[in-house]
Amino acid sequence: MSCQQQEVKIPVNDNHGLTEVWDNSRIYILFNKKGNDTLADLKLGQTITTTHWLTAVDRRLKMKHLSKALEKILKKRHKKSIHSKEGTHAYFSYIDTTRQKVSFIDFDSIQLMPEYYTSSAYFDQYPKADQTYTQYHLRITPQKIQLNDSMDFSGYTKVRIADTINKILMNTEANRNNILYLNFDKEVYFDQFLNLYTFFKNNPVNKLKLSPKIFIFTP
């Protein structure tokens, strides 16, 4: 995918998404180098509020590069005007390898949380937030994936991770409200972030709600 002749290497994964989104505006977050620094170059272009926004993010960028750009998109998306249109969304673009098609997953409900928190640390400090739920915290770093800072999922496939969480929940009370928080180390590449975010958004675990709060943390 290109933006005025500059290539965007969009993420590749095996999650299904929408394959057609009509009436859209394009947004690009490009990978740029300035000396030894990597930069996320946001190209908002003509983001028309009455359209869907298709956001192509270069998979070579890490989450530490993207926080400000994504916050800017979300802030602009949520800003209401007389031209706003209900039912329109912001989408990430990626290649679905199972169907060999460009696909889209909406992300306008995401709430990016302060980068110095993980979800478990956040709720230790703010125990009354989301207190109606039993909380599960999935912590993703470049080296490993952990549940609740204890159960190690290193080497697991995402399907096996979901199956394991589902088995845990089978032993909980039937009427209990459970919620899953995704936590990404700032060194995680956008490619891995989108793979897991799309999987859990599209494949909800039984009795487990995916929180819109996404934590990008500094170890």
C-alpha positions as CSV (number, residue, x, y, z in Angstrom):
1,M,0.0,0.0,0.0
2,S,1.4,3.5,-0.8
3,C,0.9,7.1,0.2
4,Q,2.1,9.4,-2.5
5,Q,4.7,6.9,-3.7
6,Q,5.8,6.1,-0.1
7,E,5.3,2.4,0.8
8,V,3.4,1.4,3.8
9,K,4.0,-2.2,5.0
10,I,0.6,-3.0,6.5
11,P,0.3,-5.8,9.1
12,V,-0.3,-9.4,8.0
13,N,-2.3,-11.9,10.2
14,D,-4.8,-14.7,9.9
15,N,-7.8,-13.0,11.5
16,H,-11.0,-12.3,9.6
17,G,-12.2,-8.7,9.3
18,L,-14.4,-6.7,7.0
19,T,-13.2,-6.8,3.4
20,E,-15.3,-4.0,2.0
21,V,-15.8,-0.5,3.6
22,W,-17.5,2.0,1.3
23,D,-17.6,5.7,1.6
24,N,-14.2,6.1,3.3
25,S,-11.3,8.5,3.9
26,R,-7.7,7.3,4.1
27,I,-5.2,7.8,6.9
28,Y,-1.6,6.7,6.8
29,I,1.0,6.3,9.6
30,L,4.3,6.0,7.8
31,F,7.6,4.6,9.0
32,N,10.3,7.2,8.8
33,K,13.9,7.4,10.0
34,K,15.6,10.6,11.1
35,G,19.2,9.8,12.0
36,N,19.0,6.9,14.5
37,D,15.4,7.7,15.5
38,T,12.3,6.0,14.1
39,L,9.3,8.3,13.6
40,A,5.6,7.6,13.1
41,D,4.6,10.1,10.3
42,L,0.9,10.7,10.6
43,K,-0.8,11.7,7.3
44,L,-4.4,12.6,8.1
45,G,-5.2,13.9,4.7
46,Q,-8.9,14.7,4.0
47,T,-10.5,12.9,7.0
48,I,-14.2,13.6,6.3
49,T,-16.3,13.2,9.4
50,T,-19.2,11.7,7.5
51,T,-17.1,8.8,6.2
52,H,-15.4,5.7,7.6
53,W,-11.6,6.2,8.2
54,L,-9.3,3.5,6.9
55,T,-6.0,3.7,8.8
56,A,-2.9,2.0,7.3
57,V,-0.2,1.7,9.9
58,D,3.3,0.5,9.0
59,R,3.9,-2.8,10.8
60,R,7.6,-1.8,11.4
61,L,6.5,0.7,13.9
62,K,6.5,-0.1,17.6
63,M,3.7,0.9,20.0
64,K,6.0,3.5,21.6
65,H,6.1,5.3,18.2
66,L,2.4,5.2,17.7
67,S,0.7,6.3,20.9
68,K,0.6,10.0,20.1
69,A,-0.5,9.4,16.5
70,L,-3.3,7.1,17.5
71,E,-4.5,9.5,20.3
72,K,-4.7,12.2,17.7
73,I,-6.8,10.1,15.4
74,L,-9.1,9.0,18.2
75,K,-9.5,12.6,19.5
76,K,-10.4,13.8,16.0
77,R,-12.7,10.9,15.4
78,H,-14.6,11.5,18.7
79,K,-15.0,15.2,18.2
80,K,-18.6,15.8,17.2
81,S,-19.7,18.4,14.7
82,I,-22.8,19.1,12.7
83,H,-21.2,17.0,9.9
84,S,-20.7,13.9,12.1
85,K,-22.5,10.8,10.9
86,E,-23.7,8.0,13.2
87,G,-22.6,4.5,12.3
88,T,-19.2,5.5,10.8
89,H,-16.0,4.1,12.3
90,A,-12.3,4.2,12.2
91,Y,-10.6,1.0,11.0
92,F,-7.2,-0.5,10.9
93,S,-6.1,-2.1,7.6
94,Y,-4.3,-5.4,7.4
95,I,-3.8,-8.4,5.1
96,D,-5.9,-11.4,6.1
97,T,-3.8,-14.4,5.0
98,T,-6.7,-16.9,5.2
99,R,-8.5,-15.0,2.4
100,Q,-5.6,-13.1,0.9
101,K,-7.5,-9.9,1.1
102,V,-7.1,-6.4,2.6
103,S,-9.3,-6.4,5.7
104,F,-10.4,-4.0,8.3
105,I,-11.1,-4.0,12.1
106,D,-12.7,-1.0,13.9
107,F,-10.8,0.6,16.7
108,D,-12.7,3.8,17.5
109,S,-13.9,2.4,20.8
110,I,-10.3,2.0,22.0
111,Q,-9.2,4.0,25.1
112,L,-5.4,4.3,25.2
113,M,-4.3,4.4,28.8
114,P,-1.3,6.2,30.2
115,E,1.9,4.4,29.2
116,Y,3.4,4.1,32.8
117,Y,0.5,1.8,33.8
118,T,-0.3,-1.8,33.3
119,S,-4.0,-2.6,33.9
120,S,-3.2,-4.4,37.1
121,A,-1.1,-1.4,38.4
122,Y,-3.8,1.0,37.3
123,F,-6.5,-0.9,39.3
124,D,-4.3,-1.2,42.3
125,Q,-4.2,2.6,42.3
126,Y,-7.9,3.1,41.3
127,P,-9.7,0.1,42.8
128,K,-13.2,1.5,42.2
129,A,-12.7,1.6,38.4
130,D,-14.6,-1.2,36.6
131,Q,-15.3,-2.8,40.0
132,T,-18.3,-4.7,38.8
133,Y,-16.0,-7.0,36.9
134,T,-13.7,-9.8,37.8
135,Q,-10.5,-8.7,36.0
136,Y,-8.1,-10.6,33.8
137,H,-4.9,-9.0,32.6
138,L,-3.1,-10.2,29.6
139,R,0.5,-8.8,29.5
140,I,2.3,-8.9,26.1
141,T,6.0,-8.2,25.8
142,P,8.3,-9.0,22.8
143,Q,9.5,-12.0,24.8
144,K,6.4,-13.5,26.5
145,I,2.7,-13.3,27.2
146,Q,1.4,-13.6,30.7
147,L,-2.1,-13.8,32.3
148,N,-2.4,-11.9,35.6
149,D,1.4,-11.5,35.8
150,S,1.7,-15.2,36.7
151,M,0.5,-17.7,34.1
152,D,3.1,-17.9,31.3
153,F,1.8,-18.3,27.7
154,S,5.2,-18.1,26.0
155,G,5.1,-20.3,22.9
156,Y,1.3,-20.6,23.0
157,T,-0.8,-19.9,20.0
158,K,-3.5,-17.2,20.5
159,V,-6.1,-19.9,20.1
160,R,-4.6,-22.0,22.9
161,I,-4.4,-18.9,25.0
162,A,-8.1,-18.2,24.5
163,D,-8.9,-21.9,25.2
164,T,-6.9,-21.8,28.4
165,I,-8.7,-18.7,29.6
166,N,-12.0,-20.3,28.7
167,K,-11.2,-23.3,30.8
168,I,-10.4,-21.1,33.8
169,L,-13.7,-19.3,33.4
170,M,-15.7,-22.5,33.2
171,N,-14.9,-22.9,36.9
172,T,-16.2,-19.4,37.8
173,E,-19.8,-18.5,38.8
174,A,-22.1,-18.5,35.9
175,N,-23.5,-15.0,36.6
176,R,-20.1,-13.3,37.2
177,N,-19.0,-10.5,34.9
178,N,-15.5,-11.0,33.6
179,I,-13.4,-8.6,31.7
180,L,-10.0,-8.9,29.8
181,Y,-7.5,-6.1,29.6
182,L,-4.8,-6.1,26.9
183,N,-1.4,-4.7,28.0
184,F,1.3,-4.1,25.4
185,D,4.9,-3.4,26.2
186,K,5.9,-0.2,24.3
187,E,8.5,-2.2,22.5
188,V,5.9,-4.5,20.9
189,Y,5.5,-4.0,17.2
190,F,2.2,-2.8,15.8
191,D,2.0,-6.1,13.8
192,Q,1.8,-8.2,17.0
193,F,-0.5,-5.7,18.7
194,L,-3.0,-5.8,15.8
195,N,-2.9,-9.6,15.6
196,L,-3.9,-10.0,19.2
197,Y,-6.3,-7.1,19.4
198,T,-8.2,-8.3,16.2
199,F,-8.2,-11.9,17.5
200,F,-9.8,-11.2,20.9
201,K,-12.2,-8.6,19.4
202,N,-13.4,-11.1,16.8
203,N,-13.3,-14.2,19.0
204,P,-14.7,-13.3,22.4
205,V,-14.0,-15.9,25.0
206,N,-17.2,-17.2,26.7
207,K,-18.3,-15.1,29.7
208,L,-15.4,-12.7,29.0
209,K,-15.8,-9.1,27.8
210,L,-12.8,-7.4,26.0
211,S,-12.2,-4.0,27.6
212,P,-11.9,-1.0,25.3
213,K,-9.1,0.2,27.7
214,I,-5.7,-0.7,26.0
215,F,-2.6,-0.3,28.1
216,I,0.7,0.6,26.5
217,F,3.2,0.3,29.3
218,T,6.9,1.0,30.0
219,P,8.5,-1.9,31.8
